[in-house]
Amino acid sequence: MILAKGQNVALPDDVERVDVVVGWAESEIDVDASALLLGADRKVRSDSDFVFYNQPESTDGAVRFLGQSALESGAQARIAIDLSAVPAEVHAIAFAGSVGDGAFGQLGKIAFCVVDGAGQTLAEYLTADATTESAFLFGEVYRRDGVWKVRAVGQGWDSGLAGLATDFGVDVEDEAAPAEPVVQEAPKERAPARRRGVRTSKQVAKKTKPIEFKLAEQDTWQTARLFSVVGVGSGEEQERRATSALIATMQAVRPFARALCARMGAPAGAFEGYVEVQYERGESKVIPDAVLKVVRGSRVWTGLLEIKTGNGKLRREQLENYLDVARKKKYDTVISLSNDIPAGPGELPVEVDRRKLAKVALRHLSWAEVAHEARMLLSHGGIDTDLHAWILGEFLRYLEHPRSGAAEFDDTGRHWVAVRDAVTAGTLRAGDAKGLSVAESWVSLSRHLALRLTAELGVTVKHALPRRHRADPAARNAAVAERLAAEGTFEAVLQIPDTAGDLVIIADMRTNRVRCRTTLEAPNEGTSGRRVSWLLKQLSDAPGDVQVEAVFAEAGNEACEHLSTVRANPKALTADRSGAIVSFTLERAFPMGSRRSGTAASFIASVTAATDGFYGTVVQPLRGWVPAAPKQPEAVQPEPGE
């Protein structure tokens, strides 16, 4: 349900655990989510009722900060609530956000969502009226006459996280005062230690260098693998090896465990993992691939993990059996991990009986997301020691080997060939179930490309989707299938921070070509010839077969030539044209693979190679136009004798 400011809605009676998700589009700006457990006086009972990045869990374990993650549509922060564990004296849980630099007015619309264990939205509030505020109270989950409700608030603070927390009764620790000169005095009775408040400043992530091996006499020498791929078969053996490598790495590298556990809904704490634990279910046994434990204070979070590798598919019956065991044992979550990449964050590859999700959450991770978290930590900080960096690097090395079965995304699905042939023959229709399945695979591939570039570039790359499609997978897949039937094309838009324009990828099934393009604004000063020269200087190393389209101010006035032609004759774009160039569009076509999976000739491999090639040779070198700083008027020189 979409809420207006001040509106409230009751949560379903059978829902005991919910997640509060704060989402925003400008991923380069960090929004730090927090929660405050409030009594009847609208104040916290103690500082421990303030849950945020430096204090990620309330003392009773009812509210947990799960961290922040990047999405194709921007970024999100997530906080988990166990409604059954909230103390009776807590009347409301307020949810806020803060920005360290800038203000909420720079973020546009911000989504405050309450979702159940399967990711279904129970309430949502969109706020776009923030201006100069650096902290914002989005909404609250509160108890009224024994019923839990959600209210949209939308109130801002100019004093940041510390100011907001102080207003709700939190004692925020001041910055340390400058040291005073030491004066020798007679010993005095020790004064009571000053009560320390909550520190709201963030810790700086550590960054280490991986261990280097320099003594090899030839390039063909290979270092020993920590996780061997020798003798790895398929099926059960492959899954056991992948499970063992994953759990061992999580136990050794704590930041990696925290990153993955946050995606699973676990608190930040000490991690332990156990493999192939047997549980009784009636007259049969249930054996998940791993049991995950995270302890923080007196609370223990437990999750059952089911892993699939290669082409192994998750089964509804198996997941429902784990949900039954988890409910009986009062565990928190069942997690599935496979090569399935759901088209949208929070979506599940297998539908289960929703009644089984009342007390246990079901979450899904892909191997691509696991590899993404490992690359992000290795490239951009957070690892404590060189040894831990090496261990995590070896785990990633294992995942990247074909024998691991942990492919990132390499299969468009069993309906690919039939849909491909139907597009070529002109017989595909928008409502074809097979077309809808392949459409979902395309969105998954687009998401995979965004995750891959995010880890490689160290910035959050977004797969841009219309807002209505982000929360409605059926409408999204239908729109992709409709375009495929009508035009024979797929399209994805990747938004990459600090680039001059978006990266647009079009796979044309009728011409068997992948076209990549980007559009950037031309300089708003100088002649059209100078604007073309400005572009050519930036494309000195780009391939000559890139198409360059110049769009002039007059509607319908465009010119297009290959880059090699424009290099030889820059006037090829401007001859016999009037008006100024306002923008350039650069496009290059690549061969498209037709196979479903596997080889370099596959569709996925060709789209990935086209994306990498176009970004590296065309998009990466481009910089948007920056006008020169305004000049001061020249000083008037006095005439001689004045």
N, C-alpha and C positions, 0 to 999 in steps of 0.2 A: 504494500500500500504506500502511495506517495503522500507524504505529510506536508502540510503548509506550516509556516511558523506559528508556534503555539498549539498546534493540533496534537492529539494523542491517539494511540490505538492500543488495545489489549493484546498481549502475546497469547498464543494458543496454550491451553491448560496443560497439554502433554509435553510441552517443550521445557526442558530443564537446563539445557546448555545452549548458549548463543554466542556468536562472535559479533563484535561491533567493528565495522570496517569504515575507515575514513579514506576516501580516494580523491585524487586531484590530478589534473592533466599536466601541469608544469613540473615534470619530474626533476628538473635541475634545481628546484627549490625544495628543501627538506621541510616536511611538516612533521613535528614530533607529537604523536598522540599521547594522551594521558587520561587517567580515570581517577575520580575522587569518590570515596565511599563516605556518604554524608548521613548524619543523624537527623533527628527531628528539627534541630536548630539550623540546619543547612551548613553545618561545619563538620570537618573531619574529627573523629574521636582522638586520633593521634597522627603523627607524621607518617606512620606506616600505612595509613589509609590513602596515601598518595601513590599511585601506581604509574610509573613512567620508565624511561630508558635506564635511569640509574637505580631504580628500585622496581624491578619488573614483576613483583607479585605481592599481593596483600598477605598479611600474616596468616590468615585463615585459608589461603589458597583459592578463594572464591573468584578473584579477579587477577588476570595475568596479562601482561604486555607481551605480545608475540613478535613484535618487531615490525620492520618496514621492508617492503619488497617492491621490485620494479615490475610494471605491467606494460603491455603494448600500448595501453591507453593512458599511461602516466605512471603513477605510483600509488601505493596504498600502505596504511598502517593498520594493524589488527590487534584487538584486545578481546580475550576470551572471558566469559562469565559462566560460572556454575551457579545458577540461580538457587539450587537446593542447598548450597553451602554458604549463602550470604547470611550473616548474623541478623537476628531479629531486630537489633537496635539500629541497623542500617536501613534507612528509609528510601534512599535514592543513590544511584551511581551516576555521576555526571561525567560526560566525555568531552574532552577539550583537545585543542591542538595549538601548537605554537610554532613560530618561525624564528630562527636565529638572526637571519638577515632579511631585510625587506618587510613586506606587510601582506596581509591576506588579500588586499585589493589587487595584487599582482597575479593571483592564482585563478581568477574567474570563478567558475562553478566548483564547489566542493561537495562531494557526496558523503552523507552520513547514513550508513546502512546497518541494519540489524539482520543477521542471517542465521539460519538454523544449522544443524550438524551436516546437512547435505549441501549447504551453500544456497538454499532457497531464501530469497529476500522476504522478510516479514514486515519490515518498515523501512522507508527511505525518505530522507530529507535533503533537498538540494538548496544550498545557500549561495547567493551571488551578490549580496548587498554589503560585503565587507569593503572597507576602504583602507584606513591607516592602521588598523588593529594588528598587533603582533601576536596576540593570543585570542582564541575564539572558543566559546562554549557551544558545541553543535547541538547536543541533546542529552537526554538522560533516560535511564531505565529505572523506574521507580515502582514501589509497592503500594497499592491502595486496596484496602479491605481484602487482603489475601490474594489479590490479582496483580501480576506483573504487567506493567504498561511501558510504552515508549512515548516520549514527548520530544518534539522538535523545539529547540530553544533559540539559537541564533543570536547570541550576545557576545560582543567583543571587548577586548582590553588593549590598551596601548602600552601596558607595562610588561608585556611578555609573560612567559611561563611563570617566572618568579612572582610577578604581581598577581596573576590569577590564583596561583596556589595560596599566596598569603591571604587573599580575600576569603578563601574557604578555610582558613585556620591553620594552614601548614606553616611551620617555622622554617623559613628558608635560610640556609647558612650564608652569611655575607662573605665576600672575598676577603682573603687574609690581609690584615693591615700591614703597612711597612714596618720593618723591624726597628725598634728603638735602640739607641746606644745602651750597652750594658753597664750598669753602675754597681760596684761591689757594695753590698749592704750586709748587715747582720742577718743570720737566718731568721725567717719568719714562719709562722704557722701556715701550712699550705692551704690555700683557698680551695673551695670545692670546684671541681672541673666544670667549665661552662658547658651547658647542654648544647650539643651540636645539632644543627638543623639539617634539612635536606639540601644537598648540593645539586644545583640544576645545571651546572656546566658539564659539557660532554667530554669524555675521554678521547684522546687522539688515537686513531688506529695505528698499530705498529706494522711495519713493513720489513720483511727480511729478504735476503738474497738466497736463491736456491743453491745447494751444494754444487760446485763445478768440478768436473773431472777433466784434467788437462794433460795427463801423461800418456794417453793413447798414441801409439806410433803411427797408426793409419786411421783414416776416416771410417774404415769398415769395422773397427773394433766397437763392440757394443757393451755397455755396462749391464751388470746383472739386474734382473728385475726383482723387485720386492714381491710382486704378485705374478707368479709365473703363468704363462699361457700354454706351456707344454702339456700335452695330453688332455686339453680341455675339449670335451665332445660337445654335444648339444643336449637340449632338454634338461633333465634333472641335474646332471653333473654341472652343466653351465650355470644353472640357477644357484647351486650350492657354492660354487666358486665366487660368483658375483656377490652373493649374500655375505660370505665370509670376508671378502675384501672390503665391502662397504662397512660392515659393523666394526671390523678391526680398525679401519681408518677413522671412523667416528670416535672410537674409544681413545685413539692416540692423539687426534687433532681436535681439541675441544671447540675452537671456533667453527670448524666444519660441522661438528655435531650440533652446535647451537643454530647454525644457519638452516640445516635440514629440519631440525626439530621445530623451529619456528614455523616452517611451512606445514608441519604436521599438527600444529596447535599445541605443542608442548611448551612448558615454561623454560626459562633459562636456568640451568642447573647442572649438576653432575650427571653424566650419561653412562648407562651400562646397557649392553646388548647381549642377548642369549639366542642361540640358534636351535631350531627344530625342537621346541618344547612341546610335549604332548599334553593334550587336554581331553577329558572325558566329555562326550556329548551323547547322552543316552547310552546305547550299546556300542557306539562307534567311537573312534578317536579322531580328534582334529589336531593337525600339526601345522601351525603357521611357520613360515620360513624363519621368522625371528620375533622375539619379544623385546620391546624397547622400554627402558625404564629411565625416568629423569626424576631426580630428587632435588627438592628445594625446601629447606627448612624441614618441617614435619610432614610435608605433602609429597606423595609419590605419584607421578603421572605414568600411565602404562599404555602402550600401544601394541597392537598385533600387526605384523608386517607380512604381506603376501607379495612375493617377487616373481616376475615373469621376465624372461630374456628371449632374444631372437623373435620369432613369430608367435611365441606363446601368448595366448589370450586369457584375460581374466574371465572367470565364470561367476555368474550371479549366485549360484548355489553355494559355491565355496565362500564367497564374501559374506553371504547371509549366515553361514555356519559360524564364521568368525565373529560376526555381530552378536549372535546368540551367546557364544562363549564370553565375549567381552561384557555383555550385559549381566550375565550370571556372576562373573568375577568382579563386577563393578570397575572394569577398566574404562579408559577414557575414549580411545580412538582405535579404529581399524584403518590401516593405510595400505593402499595398493601402489605398487611400483612396477612399471612396465615401459615398453617402447611406445605405448599409446600417448600421443600428445593431444589432449583435449583442445578444441578450437578456442576455448576461452578459459581464463583462470577460474578455478572453483568448480568447473564442470567435471562430471564423472564419466568415464568411458563405459560403465556398466550401470544400468538402472537396477535398483534393489527395492524391496518392500519398504516404503517410507516409514511404516509403523515401527520398524526395527531401529530407526534413527532417533527415537524419542530420548533415549538416555546415552547413546553412544554415537560419536561422530564418525563419518566415513570421509576420508580424504584420499586424493590421488596425486602421485608424483610421477613424472616421466624421467627416464634416464638422462634426457637432454637437460632437464632442470637440475639434476644432481651434478652433471658435468659443468653446467653454468655456474653453480655455487662454488665449485672447486676452482674454476678459472678466475672468478671474481676475487676470491681470497688470495690466490697466488699473484694476481696482477696488481691488485689495488689495496693490499694491506689487510691486517687483521691476524696474521700468523705470528705466534710468539717467538719461535726459534727456527734456525736454519734446518734442523733435523725434521721438525714438523712440516716445513715447506717441502722437504724432499719426500717425506712419506705421502703427503697429499699429491705431489707431482707424480709419484709412482702409481698411485691409485688412478689418477687421470690417464696416465700412460696405459694402464690396464684397460680402462673403459674404451680407449680409442682403438684398441686392437680388435680386429673383426671376430676373433674367437671368443671375446668376452660376451657377445650377444647383447651388449648394451648399446645398440645403435641409436644415434641421436634422432634421425628421422629418415627412413629409407624405403618406405612402402606406401604407395598411394591407395592400396586396398584392392580387394578382389574384383571390384566392378570397373577398374580403370580401363582395361582393354575394351570392354563392351561400350563404355561411354565414349572413349576416344574414337572408336569406329563409327558410333552413332553421330558424333559431331561432324566427322568427315563426310558421312553420307547425308547429313542434313535431316536426320530422323529423330534427333533428341528433342524432347519436349520438357518444359520447365518443371512439370510435376512428376517426372520420372523418378522413382525411388532410388535407382542406381545413380542418377545424376546428383541427387541430394547427398548421397554418400560420398561421392567424389568431391562435391563442393565442400563438404566438411573437411576432407583431407587437404584441400587447398588452403583453407583457413588455418589448419594445423601447421602446414608447411610455412605459411606466412609468419605464424607465431614463432616457429623454430628459427627462421631467418633473423627475426628480431632478437631472440635470446642469444643466438650465435654472435651477432654483431655487438650486442651489449657486452658479452664477456671479452670479446676480442678488442674492442675499442675503449672499454672502461667507462662508457657513458650509457645512459638508459635509452635504448632504441625502441621506439614505440611502433607497433603495428596499428595504424590509424583506422578506426572503424566508426561509422555513425553511432551516436549514442544509443539509438533505439536498437541497434544490433548487438551492442555489448551485453545487454541483459536479456536478449531474446534470441537464443541460438537457432530456433526454428525459422524465425524471420530472416536471420543472417544467412543461413544456408539456402533458404528459398531465393533470396536476392542474388546470391552467387550462381545458383543453378539457372535462374532466369536469364542472366547475362550470358552464361555459357551456351544455353539453347539458342538465344537470339543472335549473338555475335560470334560465338565460338571462342571466347576469350575468358581468361581469369585475370584479375588485377589485384595487386597489393600495393599499399602505400606505406613506406617506412619513414618515420620522422626521426632524424638523427641530429642531436644537439650540435650547434656551432657549425652546421653546414649551410651553404647558400640557398639550398632548396631541398625539398623532399625527394626521396628516391622512389620512383614508381616502377613497378615490375609488371609487365603484361605478357602472359603466355598465350600465344595465338595458336589454337589447335588446328586451324584450317591451313595456316601457312607453315606450321612447324617451326616457328621462330619465337624466341624470347626477346622482347624489346624492353630495354631499360632506359629511362629518361629522367631528367630533372629540369626544372624551370627556375631561373633566377632573374631578379630585376636588373635592368641595365642601369648604368650611372645616370643620374638626373641632370647632368651638365655635360657640355661639350657637344661636338657634332656627332652624327651617327658613325662617321668614319673613326673617330676617336673611341667611341664606345665599342666598336668591333675590335680595335687594336687592344683595348683593355681586356677583352675576353681572350684574344689569341695569346697574349702574354701568359695567361694562367693555364693554357692548354698546350704548352710547348711539348709535352711528352705524351699527349693523348693520341690514340690511333686516328689515322686519317679518314677512316670510314664512319666516324661519328657524324651524324647529321646535325647541322646547326640551323635552327630556325630563328629568324629575327622578326619580332612583332613590333609594328610601328603604331604610333599614337592613333592614327586614323583606323577606324574599325574595318576589318576585312583586308588590311594591308599587311601581308606577311611575305617573307622571302626565305627560301630554304636551299642550302647547298651542303655538300660534304665538307668536312673540315679541311681536307687536303686541297680542295678547290679554293676555299677562302684563304688558306695560307698563301697559295700562289697568287691570288688576286683578291685582296681584302675588299675591293669595291664590288665583288660579285653579289654581295648582300644588299648594297646600297644604291647601285646604279639604277637610274630612272625611278627612284623612290623618293617621295616627299615626306616630310615630317621626321620626328625623332624616334629612334628605337627605344621602346619602353621595357622590353624583356627579351631574354633568349631562352630557347628550349633546346636541350641537347639530348640526342637519342642515338642508341646503338643497338643493332640487332645481333643476336647470337643464335647458333643452331640449337634446336630443342630436341632432347631425347624423347623417345616414345615408349621405352620400356617401363614397366610398373615399378621395378625395384632393382637393387643390386649393383649393376655395373656402372661404368662411366657414361654409358649410353642411356641411362635411365632419365626419366623426366625430372626427378628431384635433383639428381646430380647436375643436370644442365642448368636448372633454374638457380641452384646455389652458385655454380661457377660464373654464370652471367652476373649475378648480384655482386659477387666478390670482385670480378673484373671491372665492372662499370664503376663501382665505388672507388676502387683503388686508382684507376686511370683518369676518371672524369670528375666524380663528386668530391673526392678528398682534396684535390689541388685548388678547388674553387673557393674564393672568398667573396662575400657580398661587398657591394660598393660602399666605401666609407668616404664621405666628402672631406676635403681638407678643412682644417680649422679656420674660422673666420679671421681675416687679417685686420690688424689695426691700421688706421689711416696713417699715411706717412706724415711725419712732423713737418710743418711749414718752416722752411729755413728763412731767417730774417735777412732782409736786404742789407747790403753793406752800408754802414753809417747809421743804421737804426739803433 
